[in-house]
Amino acid sequence: MDRRSALLAGLLSTIALLPWPVNAAAKVQAPPVERRVLENGLVLIVVPRPGLPLVKAIALVGAGSLVEDSGQAGIAALTARLLLRGTASRSGEQMSQAIEAVGGSLEAEAERDAAAVTLSVLTKDLRLGLTLLADSLQSPTFPEAELERERRNLLASLAQRVEEPGFQAQDLFVATLYGPAHPYGRPVVGTEAELRQLRREDIIGFHRQQYGPNRTILVLAGDISLATAEPIVQEIFGNWVPVIGPPWHSPSVSVMSRGEVRTLDRKLAQTSVILGQRGIARNDPDYYAVTVLNALLGGSGLTSRLSLNLREARGLVYSASSSLAAGRLAGPFQVSLQTKNESAGEAVREVVQEIRRLRTDPVPEDELRRVKNFLTGNLPLQLDTTGKLASFLARAEYYGLGLDLATRYPGLIAVVTPEDILRVAQRLLDPQFLVIAVVGDVAAGRLTLP
């Protein structure tokens, strides 16, 4: 590692330790945020955090697996991986050398709802970093050799998922919940059959339709001001031509008339279980009530109801948790269990009992207070580095949540009542409609539909 790279690595380690200013557990004092929209539609957000001479940037583009056409599962992931593998002005190797020479980093990946390119550079090298970032977004060339290399990497990733029971259970669960043709019903990396069929022309077409300034949010956080950043961004991104792709239609999902148990019988030492239902979108008015519901059920670690009952009191599971994957569309609300084979059936029955209790019994005030404190106290930990802050704000903008979300979040959690918990539990969790995915020794688990 050269001296410049060592310096940047040290700065990154130091900035991770910088505290996020918080007044008790009730009020997050966010730094000032400035927002501009360029004439071509690119949204620029600047968050000054003076101190260390470092800038973190994220470009979030509406080009995740959600917008993939039928028969092209994996094209979003493959396109994102190829953004840094060569452009009209630099080869992939030249791009790597240029960013590494200044001790920076540049990475790209596709997510479910969007694609993200992230940049880290010293402030004095910001122009170079943004030039490389813009190059990757505007003029990637998708070299055939690099395409084949990244295709092999994605196929290897899928092969590893097949060997991992937890991933198998997750894939089986979402495929049953949404259908394998729905973008939320398959892994972001796609499927083996469709990945093998993708050609360079497909990727060029996907990039042409989905990557444009009017679909991009650029957040710069760190030792930078809007006055300094805006002219640089205008110069580098201002000539990027907006895209006019085909109208996007939300993928349809069938209405479930009953629950379903899906199993994959493997002679393993333990069983992986995922069960749940479709949840809500990120912009749903009930999001914060459901966030509290999730924390009560299994989203607050060892003090959640699932952990206290299934793990501590009964010893049925190695781990038990719940999660809400709210996105542009209604993502899954799920419970994940790792259990002994012979305990799987009983563990699922206990989860169902906990769900029924949330649907019928008001949450005690002291338990509700504890969970709210957990959620508001955890927020600063999600924003304690400049990179996390940039990512948080990019997604707040993407989902239309407001750039002051960090400041408002404690209040949004505080107003959730026991009646709200009953209402959203009855709305989203119904034992009759649970999808249950099991990977393990199915016969030993004695699993039946609740």
N, C-alpha and C positions, 0 to 999 in steps of 0.2 A: 504494500500500500504506500503510495507516494505521500509527501507532506500535506498536499492540499486535501487529498482524500481522508487522511487521518484527522485533519482539522474539522472537516465537515462531519465525520463520524462522531467526533467528540462533541460538536455542537448539537447533533441530533440526540445524543445520550443526555446532554444537559437539559435540552428543552423538554424532554419527556418528564423531567422532574419538576418543571415549573408548575406551581399551584394554580388551579383555576379559582379566581376570586369568588367566594361564596359567603353569604351572610347567614349563619346558622345552617338550617336545612331547608329554609323556606324561600330564599331569594337568590337567584343566580344573577350576577352582575356581568352581563356579556360586554365584550369590547364593542366599540362603534363599528357599524357595518355600512358601507357605501355601495350603492348599486347604480349601474348605468346600462343602457341598452344601445348597442351600436346600430347604425342605419341598416345593416344587413341582418339584424335580429339577434345577434349574439348578446347574451346577458353577461355582464361583467360585474362581479362582486369582489370588493376589496375589504379586507379586515386588517387594519394596522395593529401589529403587536410588536412595538419597538423593543429593542434589547439585543438579542443575538442577530447577527447579520445574515439571516436565513429567510428564504421564502419557500413556502409549500403551495403548490397549485394543483387543482383538479379540474379537468374538463369533463363534464358529464354530458353525454350525448344520448338522445332518445333512440338508441340502436341496440337494445338488449334483445334477448331471445323472445320477448313478448311480441315483437314485430316480424318475426320470421314467417315466411310464406309456407304453406303446406308443402311437405316434401323436402324442406330445407332445414331441418332441425340440426343445429350446430353451426349454422352459417354466421351467426352473430359472434360466437366465441372464436371461430376461425378468422373472421375479419379483424376482430380486435387484436388478436395475437400477431397478425401480420402487419399491423400499422407501423411497427418499429423495425420491420425487416427489410426496409428499403423504400426510398421515396424518389421523386423525380430528380432530386439534387444530391442525394447521398445513398450509398449502400447501407444495408443494415449494420455492417461492421463499422462503417464511418460514423454512423449515428452513435453507436456504442462508444467508440473512441472519443467522440466530441464531448459527450456528457461525462464520461469517466475522467477526461483530462482536467475538468474543473471540479472533480469530486462530487458530482451530482448524481441523480438517478432519474430515470424515466421509465415508466411501466404502463402497460395497457392490459385491460381485461374486460370481458363482457359479463354483465350480471343479468338477472332476470328481467328487470325493467329498463336498464340503460347500459351503456358502455362507458368506461371510465379510463382516462389517461391521467396519470399522476406524475408530478414533477417535484423535485427537491433540488434547490440550488442556493449558493450564496447570493446575497442581494446583488453584488457587483456583476454576477454572471446571469442575471435574470433575462436580459435580452437574448443571449444565446439559448438559454433554456426554453424560452417561449418560442423562439424560431424553430427549434427542433420539435417542440410540441405541435406547433402549427403545421410544420412540414408533414408530420405523421398523420394529422387529421385531414389535411387538404390534398395531399398528392402522393399517397402510398402507391407503389407499383405492383405489389403482390407477386414477387418473383416466383416462378413455378417451382424451383427447387426449395424455396422457403415454405411454400404452400404444402408441399409433400412432407417436409420435416414437421411442420406444425400439425398436419393431419395425423401423422404417426403419434405425436405426443398426445393428442386428444383421444385417439383410439386406445393408447396405453392407459390413459386416465380412466376410460370407460371399463377397460379390462380389470383394473384395480378395484373399481366399484363392485364388480361382480363377485369379487373375493371377500369383500367386507360386509358382514351381516347387517351392520347398522345402515350402510348405504343401500343395501338390497331392500331392507324394510322401508326406508324412506322412498325409494323409487317405486316400490309396489304400492305404497300408500297413496302417493300423489297421482299415480297412473289410474288407480281405482277412483279416487276422489274427483278428478277432472277429466279423465280419459287421456290416453297416450298421445292423441293428436293436439291437445291443448298445450300451449307453452308452459303453463304451470304444472302440467302433468308429466313432465320429463326433465332430465337434468339439463342445466344450461349448456353443457358441452355437447348436447345432442344425442343422437342414436347412431349406432355403428353403421347400419344400413344407409342412412341418409348422409352421414359424414363421408362415406366412401364414394358417394355419387356426386358430391359437390365439385364443381370445376371453377377454374380461375374466372371465367366469364360470369358465373353466378356471383362470385365475391365482388367483382367490379360493379355489377349491377346493384348489389345490396348496398355497397358503399355509396354509389351515386345517388340512390334514393334516400338513404337514411342519415348520411353524414353531411351536415350543413350548419352554418352559423345560426340559423333560425331554429335549430334543434339542439343548441349547445349552451351550456351554462359554464362559465369559466370563473373559478374562485381563486383569488390570490390572498394568502394569509401570511403574516410575518412582518419583517422589517421593510414595509412598503406603504406608500400612501396612494390614494386615488390620483392625486395630482401627478405623481411620478408614473404610475402604472398605466393610466388611460391613454396617453399619447403613444406609449410603446405598443400596447395592445391594438390600438387603432392602426398603427403602421403595419403591424405584422398580420393582423386578422381582418383588416378593413376591406380588403379586396376579395375576401372569400365569398363566393356566390351562393345565395340561398338555394335550398333544394325545394322542389315541388313534387313530392312523391305522391303515390296513390293514396286516397283517403284510408285511414286506419279504422278498422271495424273491430270492436271488442269480440274476441272469440267466444262462441256460445258454449255453455255447459248444460248438460241435462239436469232436470230436477230429480233428485233422489227420492224414491218412494219408500225406501227401507234402508236399514243398515246392511253392511256386508263384511264378512270375514274373508280375508285372502291370506293364504299360507304358502310358504316355501319350505318344504321339509328338508332340513340338513342336520346331519348327526354332529351337532356341536355341543360344547360343554355348557353353553348358556343360550338363552333365547332373546332376540331383539324384537320388541313390540312397539309399534306406533299406531295410535288411534286418535281419531278426531273428526272434525267436520270442516267445511268451508267457513272461513272467518269473514273478515271485512276488509275493505280497501283502506289505504292510509288516510284518505281524506274523509272517511266516514265520521259523522258527528259523535258516534259512540266510541271512537277509538280510545279515548282516555279512560272511560269506564271499563272497556275490555282489557286495557293494559293493567288496571288494578285487579280485575278478575283473574287474569293470567298469573299475576304475581301471587295472589291468594292460592290458586290451585297448585302451581308448580314452578312459577317463574321467579321465586325469591330464594332459591338455594335451599339449604338444609332446614330452614324454618317454614317452608311452604307446607301446605296440607298433605300433598302427596309424599313428600320426603318424611314428614313426621309420622304418617300412618304406615306407609308401605315399607319404608326403610328402617326407621327407628323403632316403631312400636311392634311391627310384625316380622321384620327381617325377610321380606319377600323379594326384595330387589337389591341389586347393587347400586342402581341409580334410578331416579324418577324425576322428570322435569316436564314442564309444559312451555310452549312458545307460540307466539302469534307472528306470522310472516305477512303482515299487511303490506300490500304494494299498490301499484296502479289499479289492479283488480283485487278482488277478495282473495287473499292468500289463505293458506291452511292455518287453523287453530288446532294444535296437536299436543298430545302427550307422548313422551318417549320413555320407554322402560328398558333396562337391562336386568334380566332376571335368570334365576336357575330354571332349567327346563320344567321341572315338576311344579314350580311356583307360578308359571305364566298365567294359567287360567284364574287362579285365585287373585293374582295381582290385578288383572284386568277387571275382575268383579269389584275389587276395592276401589279402583279408579272410577267405575260407574257409580258406586255409592257416593263418592266424593262429589261427582257431578250432580247427582240428584240432590245432595244436601245444599249445594250452591243454588239450585233452582227453587228450593222450597224454604230454606231457613235463612233469615236475615243474618248478615255477618256481624258478629259482636263488634262494638265500637273500638275496643282496645286492639283487636286483631286488625281491623281496618286501619287504625292509626299506625300500627307497626308497619304495615305493608306500604302505606303512603310515605312514611319516613324512609323506608328502603328505596323506593323509586326516586324520590327527590334527592336523597343522599347519593344515589348512584349516578345521577346526571353529570355532576362535575367530572367523574371518572371517565365518562364518555367523551369529554371535551378537554382533557387535560394536556393534550399536545396540539401544536399548530396544525398538524396533518388531520387529526380527528376533527378539529374545529372546521377546517375547510370542507371536509367530507360532509359533516352535519349540515352546514349551510347550503351546500350544493343540493342536497336531498330535500331540505326544507323548501328551497326554491322550486325544485322539480315537481314536488307534490303540492305546491301552492299553499304551504303552511305558514308562511310569513317568516321574515328573517329575524324577528324578535322572539321566535319560538322558545329559545333557551330561557329567556326571561319570563315568559308566560307559563312555561311548563309546570312549575310547582303549583301555581294557582289552578291550572286545569285538572291536576290530580287532586288537589285539596277539596274541590267541590263535589267529588264523586261520593254518593250516599249509599247506604245499604240497599235502598230501594233501586238505585241504578244497577247495583250488582245483580239483584234478583232479575231485573228486567233483561239485562244483556245475557245473563246465563240462560234464561228461558228462550231468548232469541237465537242463541248460537250453539247451545249444547243440549242435545236431546239424545238420550241413550238409544232411542228407537232408530236413529239415523247415523249412528257411529260407523265409520269405516275403520276396520281393524286389520292391520298388516302384521304378520308374524313370520319371522325367519328363525328356525331352530328345530328342535325335536318336537314336532307337532303332537304326536301321540302322547308323549310324556307330559305335555302342557295341559292336556284335557281342557281345551279352549272351546267355548261355545258363545254364540251371540247373546249379549245381555237381553 
